[in-house]
């Protein structure tokens, strides 16, 4: 991994990463810990979190703590944040990374499917931001919130309407609270990544990628490639580090100009037949079932 920063840049920071056990959340956790931060990660799969925390703690020499919590429940989020405050001390930053997404024609999406996405992305992100931000304000502390969004917050996107709606809401929250909480020294920013393939996300959201190949995806990115993980990690570090306190209320796209060139959404799926959608649904469900089995193991 290519880092732009000195080794102890985040020494003294205490950062909570939601959904920090796997995928992008794990990448952020490792990036923060490698630069000296104490990192707390949360999610629903306790065993996965514990494994991630142990591995990154050993590899970096910094403490990573696991918290099994469902951010869809406001009370559970508040209890977790209170436990961190009591046992370790106040957080200095929050990274809202936990997400959910279902790729489907909207007319075939059930209310339960919609709620599954919105309860994590929209409600869960707000619950975490409120639980942390309220304590910062009450205790006269400064802090930084970084939310992981998508480029569809500017364009919308077919076939992922619950995610597009929820992420757009968090985009609005970022701008709104940046103004409301600026007087407290609390900053809110967001990152809208383009394609940064991770095994878990690709299995659920692009299960056909291996059969169709990567050429179509890459052709839609003006830079002609996927993002490299160190590029995303470096941006996530920059936004929580000291030295850019005047930066707030911004959603920063890191996508090789993808959303500027083609909208950066799923409009290219318009030509899929019902049979193709059924096949994709089966493939995505298999990946999801595997995740659930690991969660209950």
PAZAPA-4460 file (N, C-alpha, C; in steps of 0.05 Angstrom, whole numbers, plus 32768, in hexadecimal, padded with zeros to 4 digits):
% residues 297
    n_x    n_y    n_z   ca_x   ca_y   ca_z    c_x    c_y    c_z   seq   type   mol
   8011   7FE8   8000   8000   8000   8000   8011   8019   8000     1      X     A
   800A   802D   7FF0   8019   8046   7FEE   800B   805A   8000     2      X     A
   8019   8063   8015   800F   8077   8028   801C   8092   8023     3      X     A
   800D   80A7   8025   8017   80C2   8021   8020   80CF   803C     4      X     A
   801D   80C1   8052   801E   80CD   806C   8034   80C2   807E     5      X     A
   803C   80D2   8091   8050   80C9   80A5   8043   80B5   80B7     6      X     A
   8053   80A3   80C2   804A   808B   80D0   8038   8091   80E8     7      X     A
   803C   80A7   80F6   802D   80AC   810E   8018   80C2   810A     8      X     A
   8010   80C6   80F2   7FFD   80DD   80EC   7FE4   80DC   80FD     9      X     A
   7FD9   80C5   8103   7FC0   80C3   8112   7FC4   80BA   812F    10      X     A
   7FDC   80BC   8139   7FE1   80B5   8155   7FCF   80C7   8167    11      X     A
   7FC2   80BA   817A   7FB0   80C9   818C   7F94   80CA   8183    12      X     A
   7F8E   80C2   816A   7F73   80C2   8160   7F65   80A8   8168    13      X     A
   7F4B   80AA   816C   7F3A   8093   8172   7F23   8093   815E    14      X     A
   7F21   8080   814C   7F10   8081   8135   7EFD   8069   8135    15      X     A
   7EE3   806E   8131   7ED0   8058   812E   7EC9   8055   8110    16      X     A
   7ECC   803C   8106   7EC5   8035   80EA   7EAE   8022   80EB    17      X     A
   7E97   802A   80E1   7E80   8018   80E0   7E84   8005   80C8    18      X     A
   7E7C   7FEC   80CC   7E81   7FD9   80B6   7E9F   7FD5   80B2    19      X     A
   7EAE   7FD6   80C8   7ECB   7FD6   80C5   7ED8   7FBA   80C3    20      X     A
   7EC8   7FA5   80C3   7ED4   7F8A   80C4   7EDC   7F80   80A9    21      X     A
   7ED0   7F89   8094   7ED5   7F7F   8079   7ED6   7F95   8064    22      X     A
   7EDD   7F8E   804C   7EDB   7FA1   8035   7EEA   7FBB   803A    23      X     A
   7EDD   7FD0   8031   7EE9   7FEB   8033   7EED   7FF3   8050    24      X     A
   7EDB   7FEA   8062   7EDE   7FF1   807E   7EF7   7FE6   808A    25      X     A
   7EFE   7FCD   8082   7F17   7FC2   808B   7F2F   7FD1   8081    26      X     A
   7F2D   7FDA   8068   7F43   7FE9   805C   7F47   8003   806B    27      X     A
   7F32   8011   8072   7F34   802A   8081   7F40   8025   809D    28      X     A
   7F36   800F   80A9   7F40   8008   80C4   7F5E   8004   80C4    29      X     A
   7F67   7FF5   80B0   7F84   7FEF   80AE   7F94   8008   80A9    30      X     A
   7F89   801A   8098   7F97   8033   8092   7F9A   8044   80AA    31      X     A
   7F85   8047   80BA   7F86   8057   80D2   7F98   804C   80E7    32      X     A
   7F96   8031   80EB   7FA7   8025   8100   7FC5   8026   80F8    33      X     A
   7FCA   8023   80DE   7FE6   8024   80D5   7FF3   803F   80D9    34      X     A
   7FE2   8053   80DD   7FED   806E   80E2   7FEA   8077   80FF    35      X     A
   7FE5   8064   8111   7FE6   806A   812D   7FCC   806D   813B    36      X     A
   7FB5   806B   812E   7F9B   8070   813B   7F92   8057   814A    37      X     A
   7F83   805C   815F   7F73   8047   816C   7F59   8045   815C    38      X     A
   7F52   802D   8153   7F3B   802A   8142   7F26   8017   814E    39      X     A
   7F0D   8020   814D   7EF7   800F   8156   7EE6   8008   813D    40      X     A
   7EDF   7FEF   813B   7ECF   7FE6   8124   7EB6   7FD9   812E    41      X     A
   7EA0   7FDD   811E   7E87   7FD0   8126   7E79   7FC4   810E    42      X     A
   7E68   7FB1   8114   7E58   7FA3   8100   7E48   7F8D   810E    43      X     A
   7E3A   7F7E   80FE   7E29   7F69   810A   7E37   7F4F   810D    44      X     A
   7E4D   7F4A   80FF   7E5B   7F30   8101   7E72   7F32   8115    45      X     A
   7E6C   7F2A   812D   7E80   7F2D   8142   7E9A   7F1E   813D    46      X     A
   7E98   7F05   8133   7EAF   7EF5   812E   7EC1   7F02   8119    47      X     A
   7EB5   7F0C   8104   7EC4   7F19   80EF   7ED2   7F32   80F9    48      X     A
   7EC4   7F42   8109   7ED0   7F5A   8115   7EE8   7F53   8127    49      X     A
   7EE4   7F3F   8137   7EFA   7F37   814A   7F13   7F2E   813A    50      X     A
   7F0E   7F1F   8125   7F25   7F16   8114   7F33   7F2D   8107    51      X     A
   7F24   7F40   80FC   7F30   7F57   80EF   7F3F   7F68   8104    52      X     A
   7F33   7F6C   811B   7F40   7F7D   8130   7F5A   7F70   8138    53      X     A
   7F5A   7F56   813C   7F72   7F49   8145   7F88   7F4A   8130    54      X     A
   7F81   7F45   8117   7F95   7F45   8101   7FA1   7F61   80FD    55      X     A
   7F90   7F76   80FD   7F9B   7F91   80F8   7FAB   7F9B   8110    56      X     A
   7FA1   7F94   8128   7FB0   7F9C   8140   7FCC   7F8F   8140    57      X     A
   7FCE   7F76   8138   7FE8   7F69   8137   7FFA   7F74   8121    58      X     A
   7FEE   7F7A   810A   7FFD   7F84   80F3   8007   7FA0   80F7    59      X     A
   7FF8   7FB1   8105   7FFF   7FCD   8107   800B   7FD5   8122    60      X     A
   8006   7FC5   8137   800F   7FCC   8151   7FFD   7FE0   815F    61      X     A
   7FE6   7FE7   8153   7FD3   7FF9   815F   7FB9   7FEA   8166    62      X     A
   7FAB   7FF4   817A   7F94   7FE6   8184   7F7C   7FE9   8171    63      X     A
   7F6F   7FD3   816A   7F56   7FD3   815B   7F42   7FC4   816C    64      X     A
   7F2B   7FCF   8172   7F17   7FC3   8183   7EFE   7FBD   8173    65      X     A
   7EF2   7FA6   8179   7EDA   7F9D   816A   7EC1   7FA0   817B    66      X     A
   7EAC   7FAA   816F   7E92   7FAD   817C   7E7C   7FA1   816B    67      X     A
   7E70   7F8C   8174   7E5A   7F80   8166   7E41   7F91   816B    68      X     A
   7E37   7F9F   8157   7E20   7FB1   815B   7E12   7FB4   8140    69      X     A
   7DF8   7FB6   8141   7DE7   7FBA   812A   7DE0   7FD8   8127    70      X     A
   7DEC   7FE6   8114   7DE8   8003   8113   7DCC   800A   810A    71      X     A
   7DBC   7FF6   8102   7DA0   7FFB   80FB   7D8F   8001   8114    72      X     A
   7D9A   7FFC   812C   7D8B   8000   8145   7D98   8018   8153    73      X     A
   7D89   802E   8156   7D94   8046   8162   7D9F   8041   817E    74      X     A
   7D90   8031   818E   7D99   802B   81A9   7DB3   801C   81AA    75      X     A
   7DB6   8009   8198   7DCF   7FFA   8197   7DE7   800B   8190    76      X     A
   7DE3   801E   817D   7DF8   8030   8175   7E00   8042   818D    77      X     A
   7DED   804D   819B   7DF3   805E   81B2   7E01   804F   81C8    78      X     A
   7DF9   8037   81CD   7E06   8027   81E2   7E23   8021   81DA    79      X     A
   7E28   801B   81C0   7E43   8016   81B7   7E55   802E   81BA    80      X     A
   7E4B   8045   81B1   7E5A   805E   81B3   7E60   8065   81D0    81      X     A
   7E4C   8062   81E1   7E50   8067   81FE   7E65   8055   8209    82      X     A
   7E65   803B   8201   7E7A   8029   820B   7E96   8031   8202    83      X     A
   7E98   803A   81E9   7EB2   8043   81E0   7EBB   805B   81F0    84      X     A
   7EAA   806E   81F4   7EB0   8086   8204   7EB9   807F   8220    85      X     A
   7EAB   806C   822C   7EB0   8064   8248   7ECA   8054   824B    86      X     A
   7ECD   8040   8239   7EE3   802D   823B   7EFD   8037   822F    87      X     A
   7EFB   8047   821A   7F14   8050   820C   7F18   806E   820C    88      X     A
   7F02   807D   820A   7F04   809A   8209   7EF5   80A4   81F1    89      X     A
   7EF2   80BE   81EE   7EE3   80CA   81D8   7EEF   80C3   81BD    90      X     A
   7EDE   80C0   81AA   7EE6   80BD   818E   7EF0   80D7   8183    91      X     A
   7F02   80D6   8170   7F0A   80EF   8162   7EFF   80EF   8146    92      X     A
   7EF6   80D8   813C   7EEB   80D6   8121   7ED8   80BF   811E    93      X     A
   7EC5   80C1   810C   7EB2   80AC   8105   7EB3   80A9   80E7    94      X     A
   7EB5   8090   80DE   7EB3   8089   80C2   7E9A   8078   80BD    95      X     A
   7E87   8084   80B0   7E6E   8076   80AA   7E71   8066   8090    96      X     A
   7E79   804D   8094   7E7F   803C   807D   7E6A   8026   8079    97      X     A
   7E5D   801D   808E   7E4A   8007   808C   7E35   800D   8077    98      X     A
   7E2E   7FF9   8067   7E1C   7FFD   8051   7E0D   7FE4   8049    99      X     A
   7DF9   7FE7   8039   7DEB   7FD0   802E   7DE0   7FD8   8013   100      X     A
   7DDD   7FC5   8001   7DD4   7FCC   7FE7   7DC7   7FB3   7FDA   101      X     A
   7DB2   7FB7   7FCC   7DA5   7FA3   7FBC   7DA2   7FAD   7F9F   102      X     A
   7DAD   7F9F   7F8D   7DAB   7FA7   7F71   7D93   7F98   7F64   103      X     A
   7D7F   7FA7   7F5C   7D66   7F9B   7F53   7D56   7FB0   7F44   104      X     A
   7D46   7FA7   7F30   7D32   7FB9   7F25   7D1F   7FC1   7F3C   105      X     A
   7D19   7FDB   7F3E   7D0B   7FE5   7F55   7CEF   7FD9   7F57   106      X     A
   7CE2   7FD3   7F41   7CC7   7FC8   7F43   7CC7   7FAC   7F4E   107      X     A
   7CDE   7F9F   7F4F   7CE0   7F84   7F5A   7CEB   7F84   7F76   108      X     A
   7CF0   7F9B   7F81   7CFC   7F9E   7F9C   7CE6   7F9F   7FB1   109      X     A
   7CE8   7F8E   7FC6   7CD4   7F8E   7FDB   7CD9   7FA4   7FEF   110      X     A
   7CC4   7FAC   7FFE   7CC9   7FBF   8014   7CDE   7FB6   8028   111      X     A
   7CDF   7F9C   802C   7CF3   7F91   803F   7D0F   7F96   8033   112      X     A
   7D12   7F92   8019   7D2C   7F97   800D   7D34   7FB4   800F   113      X     A
   7D21   7FC6   800A   7D26   7FE3   800C   7D2F   7FE9   8029   114      X     A
   7D20   7FDF   803D   7D26   7FE5   8059   7D42   7FDA   8061   115      X     A
   7D49   7FC3   8056   7D63   7FB7   805C   7D7A   7FCA   8056   116      X     A
   7D78   7FD8   803F   7D8C   7FEB   8037   7D8A   8005   8047   117      X     A
   7D72   8010   8047   7D6E   802B   8054   7D74   802A   8072   118      X     A
   7D6E   8014   807F   7D72   8013   809C   7D90   8014   80A3   119      X     A
   7DA1   8009   8092   7DBE   800A   8097   7DCA   8024   808D   120      X     A
   7DC5   802A   8074   7DD3   8041   8068   7DC8   805C   8072   121      X     A
   7DAE   805F   8072   7DA2   8078   807A   7DA0   807B   8098   122      X     A
   7D90   8069   80A4   7D8C   806B   80C1   7DA5   8066   80D1   123      X     A
   7DB4   8051   80CA   7DCB   8049   80D9   7DE1   805F   80D9   124      X     A
   7DE5   806B   80C2   7DF9   8080   80C0   7DF1   8098   80D1   125      X     A
   7DD7   809F   80D0   7DCE   80B5   80E1   7DD1   80AF   80FE   126      X     A
   7DCA   8096   8106   7DCB   808F   8123   7DE8   8091   812D   127      X     A
   7DFB   8087   811D   7E17   8089   8125   7E21   80A6   8126   128      X     A
   7E1A   80B5   8112   7E23   80D1   8112   7E17   80E1   8129   129      X     A
   7DFE   80DC   812F   7DF1   80EA   8145   7DFC   80E2   8160   130      X     A
   7E01   80C8   8164   7E0C   80BE   817E   7E27   80CA   8183   131      X     A
   7E38   80CB   816F   7E53   80D6   8172   7E53   80F4   8174   132      X     A
   7E45   8101   8161   7E44   811E   8160   7E39   812B   8179   133      X     A
   7E24   811E   8183   7E17   8129   819C   7E2A   812A   81B3   134      X     A
   7E3A   8115   81B5   7E4E   8114   81CB   7E64   8128   81C7   135      X     A
   7E6D   812C   81AF   7E81   8140   81AA   7E76   815C   81B2   136      X     A
   7E5E   8162   81AB   7E53   817C   81B1   7E4F   817F   81CF   137      X     A
   7E45   816B   81DD   7E40   816C   81FA   7E5A   8170   8209   138      X     A
   7E70   8164   81FE   7E8A   8165   820D   7E9D   817A   8201   139      X     A
   7E93   818A   81EF   7EA4   819F   81E3   7EBD   8194   81D5   140      X     A
   7EB8   817F   81C5   7ECE   8172   81B7   7ECB   8176   8199   141      X     A
   7EE1   8177   818B   7EDF   8178   816E   7EE1   815C   8163   142      X     A
   7EDA   8159   814A   7EDA   813E   813E   7ED6   8140   8120   143      X     A
   7ED9   8128   8113   7ED6   8127   80F6   7EC5   810E   80EF   144      X     A
   7EB1   8112   80DD   7EA1   80FC   80D3   7EA6   80F9   80B5   145      X     A
   7EAB   80E1   80AD   7EAF   80DB   8091   7E9B   80C5   8089   146      X     A
   7E8A   80CA   8076   7E76   80B6   806D   7E7E   80AD   8051   147      X     A
   7E7B   8093   804C   7E82   8087   8033   7E68   8086   8022   148      X     A
   7E68   8095   800C   7E50   8098   7FFC   7E55   808B   7FE0   149      X     A
   7E47   8095   7FCC   7E4A   808B   7FB1   7E46   80A3   7F9E   150      X     A
   7E4F   80A1   7F86   7E4D   80B8   7F74   7E30   80BC   7F6B   151      X     A
   7E1E   80A9   7F70   7E02   80AC   7F69   7DF4   80C1   7F7A   152      X     A
   7E01   80CB   7F8E   7DF4   80E1   7F9E   7DF0   80F9   7F8C   153      X     A
   7DFF   80FC   7F76   7DFB   8112   7F64   7DE9   810B   7F4D   154      X     A
   7DE9   80F2   7F45   7DDB   80EB   7F2C   7DC3   80D9   7F31   155      X     A
   7DC0   80CD   7F49   7DAD   80B8   7F4C   7DB6   809F   7F3D   156      X     A
   7DA9   8088   7F41   7DB0   8070   7F32   7D99   805D   7F31   157      X     A
   7D93   8052   7F19   7D7F   803D   7F17   7D8A   8023   7F23   158      X     A
   7D78   8012   7F2C   7D7D   7FF7   7F35   7D8A   7FF5   7F51   159      X     A
   7D90   800C   7F5C   7D9A   800D   7F78   7D8D   8024   7F87   160      X     A
   7D73   8027   7F82   7D64   803E   7F8C   7D66   8041   7FAB   161      X     A
   7D63   802B   7FBB   7D65   802F   7FD8   7D80   803A   7FE1   162      X     A
   7D95   8030   7FD4   7DB0   803B   7FDA   7DB3   8057   7FD1   163      X     A
   7DAA   805D   7FB8   7DAD   8078   7FAE   7D9E   808C   7FBF   164      X     A
   7D86   8085   7FC8   7D76   8097   7FD9   7D84   809B   7FF4   165      X     A
   7D8D   8085   8000   7D99   8086   801A   7DB4   8095   801A   166      X     A
   7DC4   808F   8006   7DDE   809D   8005   7DDA   80BB   7FFF   167      X     A
   7DC6   80C2   7FEF   7DC1   80DE   7FE9   7DB8   80EC   8003   168      X     A
   7DAA   80DE   8014   7DA2   80E9   802E   7DBA   80EF   803F   169      X     A
   7DCD   80DD   803F   7DE6   80E1   804F   7DF7   80F7   8043   170      X     A
   7DF6   80FA   8029   7E03   8110   801B   7DF7   812B   8025   171      X     A
   7DDD   812C   8028   7DCF   8143   8032   7DD6   8148   804F   172      X     A
   7DD7   8132   805F   7DDF   8134   807B   7DFB   8140   807E   173      X     A
   7E0D   8137   806D   7E29   8141   806F   7E2A   815F   806B   174      X     A
   7E1B   8169   8057   7E1B   8186   8052   7E0C   8195   8068   175      X     A
   7DF6   818A   8071   7DE6   8198   8085   7DF4   819A   80A0   176      X     A
   7DFF   8184   80A9   7E0D   8184   80C3   7E27   8192   80C2   177      X     A
   7E34   8193   80AB   7E4D   81A3   80A8   7E48   81C0   80B0   178      X     A
   7E31   81CA   80A8   7E29   81E6   80AF   7E21   81E7   80CD   179      X     A
   7E0F   81D5   80D5   7E04   81D6   80F0   7E19   81D2   8105   180      X     A
   7E2C   81C0   8100   7E40   81B9   8114   7E5B   81C7   8111   181      X     A
   7E5E   81D8   80FD   7E77   81E5   80F8   7E80   81F5   8111   182      X     A
   7E6D   8201   811F   7E73   8212   8136   7E7F   8202   814D   183      X     A
   7E7C   81E8   814C   7E87   81D6   8161   7EA2   81CB   8158   184      X     A
   7EAB   81D1   8140   7EC4   81C5   8137   7EC1   81A8   812D   185      X     A
   7EA9   81A1   8126   7EA3   8186   811C   7EA0   8187   80FE   186      X     A
   7EB0   8177   80F0   7EB1   8177   80D3   7EA2   815E   80C8   187      X     A
   7E95   8161   80B2   7E88   814A   80A5   7E8F   814B   8087   188      X     A
   7E9A   8135   807E   7EA0   8132   8061   7E99   8116   8058   189      X     A
   7E9A   8112   803F   7E93   80F8   8034   7EA4   80F1   801C   190      X     A
   7EA6   80D7   8017   7EB5   80CD   8000   7EA2   80BD   7FEF   191      X     A
   7EA3   80C2   7FD5   7E93   80B4   7FC1   7EA6   80A4   7FAF   192      X     A
   7EAC   808B   7FB6   7EBF   807B   7FA6   7EB3   8072   7F8C   193      X     A
   7EC3   806F   7F78   7EBC   8061   7F60   7EC1   8043   7F65   194      X     A
   7EC6   8034   7F50   7ECB   8017   7F53   7EE6   8011   7F60   195      X     A
   7EE4   8007   7F79   7EFB   7FFD   7F87   7EF4   7FE0   7F8F   196      X     A
   7EF9   7FCC   7F7E   7EEF   7FB1   7F83   7EF8   7FA5   7F9E   197      X     A
   7EE5   7F9B   7FAD   7EEB   7F8A   7FC4   7EDB   7F70   7FC1   198      X     A
   7EE6   7F5B   7FCC   7EDA   7F41   7FC7   7EBD   7F3F   7FD0   199      X     A
   7EB7   7F49   7FE7   7E9B   7F47   7FF2   7E88   7F57   7FE1   200      X     A
   7E8E   7F71   7FDC   7E7C   7F82   7FCD   7E78   7F78   7FB1   201      X     A
   7E8E   7F70   7FA4   7E8B   7F67   7F88   7E7A   7F4E   7F86   202      X     A
   7E7C   7F3C   7F9A   7E6C   7F23   7F99   7E4E   7F29   7F9B   203      X     A
   7E47   7F3E   7FAB   7E2A   7F45   7FAE   7E20   7F58   7F99   204      X     A
   7E30   7F6B   7F91   7E26   7F81   7F80   7E2E   7F7D   7F63   205      X     A
   7E44   7F6F   7F5D   7E4C   7F6A   7F42   7E52   7F4C   7F3E   206      X     A
   7E40   7F3A   7F45   7E46   7F1E   7F43   7E4C   7F14   7F27   207      X     A
   7E43   7F23   7F13   7E48   7F1C   7EF8   7E62   7F25   7EED   208      X     A
   7E72   7F34   7EFD   7E8A   7F41   7EF3   7E9E   7F2C   7EE8   209      X     A
   7EA0   7F16   7EF6   7EB4   7F02   7EED   7EAC   7EF5   7ED2   210      X     A
   7E92   7EF4   7ECD   7E89   7EE8   7EB4   7E89   7EFC   7E9D   211      X     A
   7E82   7F15   7EA4   7E82   7F2A   7E8F   7E9D   7F37   7E8B   212      X     A
   7EAE   7F34   7E9F   7EC8   7F40   7E9E   7EC8   7F5D   7EA8   213      X     A
   7EDF   7F69   7EA9   7EE2   7F84   7EB4   7EE2   7F99   7E9F   214      X     A
   7EE4   7F92   7E86   7EE8   7FA5   7E71   7ED3   7FBA   7E70   215      X     A
   7EB9   7FB3   7E73   7EA3   7FC6   7E71   7EA4   7FDA   7E88   216      X     A
   7EAA   7FD0   7EA0   7EAD   7FE1   7EB7   7EC3   7FF6   7EB3   217      X     A
   7EDA   7FEC   7EAB   7EF1   7FFE   7EA9   7EED   8012   7E92   218      X     A
   7EDF   800A   7E7D   7EDB   801B   7E66   7ECA   8034   7E6E   219      X     A
   7EBB   8032   7E84   7EAA   8048   7E8C   7EB9   805C   7E9E   220      X     A
   7ED2   8056   7EA5   7EE2   8068   7EB6   7EF6   8076   7EA4   221      X     A
   7EF4   8091   7EA3   7F07   80A0   7E91   7F24   8099   7E96   222      X     A
   7F2C   8093   7EAE   7F48   808C   7EB3   7F4F   8070   7EAA   223      X     A
   7F3A   8060   7EA3   7F3F   8046   7E98   7F48   8030   7EAB   224      X     A
   7F42   8033   7EC5   7F49   801F   7ED8   7F38   8021   7EF1   225      X     A
   7F39   800C   7F01   7F2C   800D   7F1C   7F3E   801D   7F2E   226      X     A
   7F32   8026   7F44   7F41   8034   7F59   7F53   8020   7F68   227      X     A
   7F6A   802A   7F71   7F7C   801A   7F81   7F77   8021   7F9E   228      X     A
   7F77   800C   7FAF   7F6E   8010   7FCA   7F7D   8024   7FDA   229      X     A
   7F97   8027   7FD5   7FA7   803B   7FE4   7F9D   8057   7FDE   230      X     A
   7F92   805C   7FC7   7F88   8076   7FC0   7F70   807D   7FD1   231      X     A
   7F5F   806A   7FD5   7F47   806F   7FE6   7F4F   8071   8003   232      X     A
   7F61   8060   800C   7F6A   8061   8028   7F77   807C   802E   233      X     A
   7F87   8086   801B   7F94   80A0   8020   7F80   80B7   8023   234      X     A
   7F6B   80B6   8013   7F56   80CB   8016   7F48   80C9   8030   235      X     A
   7F42   80B0   8039   7F34   80AC   8052   7F46   80B5   806A   236      X     A
   7F60   80B2   8068   7F72   80BC   807C   7F72   80DA   807D   237      X     A
   7F75   80E6   8065   7F77   8103   8063   7F5F   8111   8071   238      X     A
   7F47   8106   806D   7F2F   8113   8077   7F2C   8112   8096   239      X     A
   7F3B   8100   80A3   7F39   80FF   80C0   7F52   810A   80CE   240      X     A
   7F67   8110   80BE   7F80   811A   80C9   7F7F   8137   80D0   241      X     A
   7F90   813F   80E2   7F93   815B   80E9   7F9F   816A   80D1   242      X     A
   7F97   8183   80CE   7FA3   8193   80B9   7F91   819C   80A3   243      X     A
   7F78   8191   80A3   7F65   819A   808F   7F4A   81A1   809C   244      X     A
   7F4C   81AF   80B3   7F35   81B5   80C2   7F21   81C8   80B5   245      X     A
   7F29   81D5   809F   7F18   81E8   8091   7F07   81D9   807C   246      X     A
   7F0C   81C0   8078   7EFE   81B0   8064   7EE6   81A2   8071   247      X     A
   7ECE   81AA   8069   7EB6   819D   8074   7E9F   81A0   8061   248      X     A
   7E8C   818E   8062   7E74   818F   8052   7E78   8186   8035   249      X     A
   7E8E   8177   8030   7E95   816F   8015   7E91   8151   8011   250      X     A
   7E87   8149   7FFA   7E87   812E   7FF1   7E9B   812C   7FD9   251      X     A
   7EB0   811D   7FDD   7EC6   811C   7FCA   7EC4   8102   7FBA   252      X     A
   7EC2   8104   7F9F   7EC2   80ED   7F8E   7EDE   80E4   7F89   253      X     A
   7EE4   80CA   7F8B   7EFD   80BF   7F83   7EF7   80A8   7F70   254      X     A
   7EF5   80AE   7F57   7EEA   809B   7F43   7EF6   809D   7F28   255      X     A
   7F0D   80A9   7F25   7F19   80AC   7F0B   7F09   80BB   7EF7   256      X     A
   7EF9   80CE   7F01   7EE6   80DF   7EF2   7ECF   80CF   7EE6   257      X     A
   7EC9   80B8   7EF2   7EB4   80A6   7EE8   7E99   80B3   7EE8   258      X     A
   7E91   80C0   7EFE   7E76   80CC   7EFF   7E74   80E4   7EED   259      X     A
   7E8A   80F1   7EE8   7E89   8108   7ED6   7E86   80FF   7EB9   260      X     A
   7E92   80E8   7EB3   7E92   80DF   7E98   7E79   80D0   7E90   261      X     A
   7E6C   80C2   7EA3   7E55   80B2   7E9B   7E3F   80B0   7EB0   262      X     A
   7E41   80C1   7EC5   7E2C   80C0   7EDA   7E33   80AE   7EF1   263      X     A
   7E45   809B   7EEC   7E4E   808A   7F02   7E39   8079   7F0F   264      X     A
   7E23   8072   7F00   7E0E   8062   7F0D   7E09   8049   7EFD   265      X     A
   7DF2   803C   7F02   7DED   8022   7EF5   7DDA   8024   7EDD   266      X     A
   7DDA   803A   7ED0   7DC8   803D   7EB9   7DCF   8029   7EA2   267      X     A
   7DE8   8020   7EA2   7DF1   800D   7E8D   7DE3   7FF2   7E90   268      X     A
   7DD5   7FED   7EA7   7DC7   7FD4   7EAB   7DAB   7FD4   7E9F   269      X     A
   7DA3   7FEA   7E92   7D88   7FEC   7E88   7D81   7FD6   7E74   270      X     A
   7D94   7FCC   7E65   7D8E   7FB8   7E51   7D8C   7F9C   7E5B   271      X     A
   7D8F   7F97   7E75   7D8D   7F7C   7E7F   7D70   7F71   7E7C   272      X     A
   7D6F   7F57   7E75   7D55   7F4A   7E73   7D4D   7F40   7E8F   273      X     A
   7D33   7F38   7E92   7D2A   7F2D   7EAB   7D3A   7F14   7EB2   274      X     A
   7D40   7F04   7E9E   7D4F   7EEB   7EA3   7D6B   7EF1   7EAE   275      X     A
   7D78   7F06   7EA3   7D92   7F0E   7EAD   7D90   7F18   7ECA   276      X     A
   7D7C   7F28   7ED0   7D78   7F31   7EEB   7D74   7F1A   7EFE   277      X     A
   7D65   7F05   7EF6   7D60   7EEE   7F07   7D7B   7EDF   7F0C   278      X     A
   7D8B   7EDD   7EF8   7DA5   7ED0   7EFB   7DB7   7EDF   7F0F   279      X     A
   7DB7   7EFA   7F0B   7DC8   7F0A   7F1D   7DBD   7F08   7F3A   280      X     A
   7DA3   7F08   7F3D   7D97   7F05   7F58   7DA0   7EEC   7F66   281      X     A
   7DA1   7ED6   7F57   7DA9   7EBC   7F62   7DC7   7EBD   7F6A   282      X     A
   7DD7   7EC9   7F5A   7DF4   7ECB   7F60   7DF9   7EDD   7F78   283      X     A
   7DEB   7EF3   7F7A   7DEE   7F06   7F91   7DE3   7EF9   7FAA   284      X     A
   7DCD   7EEA   7FA8   7DC2   7EDD   7FC0   7DD6   7EC8   7FCB   285      X     A
   7DE3   7EBA   7FB9   7DF7   7EA6   7FC2   7E0D   7EB3   7FD3   286      X     A
   7E16   7ECB   7FC9   7E2B   7ED9   7FD8   7E20   7EE3   7FF3   287      X     A
   7E07   7EED   7FF3   7DFB   7EF6   800C   7DF7   7EE0   8020   288      X     A
   7DEE   7EC8   8016   7DEA   7EB1   8027   7E04   7EA8   8034   289      X     A
   7E1A   7EAA   8025   7E34   7EA3   802F   7E3C   7EB6   8046   290      X     A
   7E36   7ED0   8042   7E3B   7EE4   8057   7E2B   7EDE   8071   291      X     A
   7E12   7ED7   806D   7E01   7ED1   8084   7E0B   7EB8   8093   292      X     A
   7E14   7EA4   8084   7E1E   7E8C   8091   7E37   7E92   80A2   293      X     A
   7E48   7EA3   8097   7E60   7EAB   80A6   7E59   7EBB   80BE   294      X     A
   7E44   7ECB   80BC   7E3B   7EDD   80D2   7E31   7ECC   80EA   295      X     A
   7E24   7EB6   80E3   7E18   7EA5   80F8   7E2A   7E8F   8102   296      X     A
   7E41   7E8D   80F5   7E54   7E77   80FD   7E61   7E7D   8118   297      X     A
***
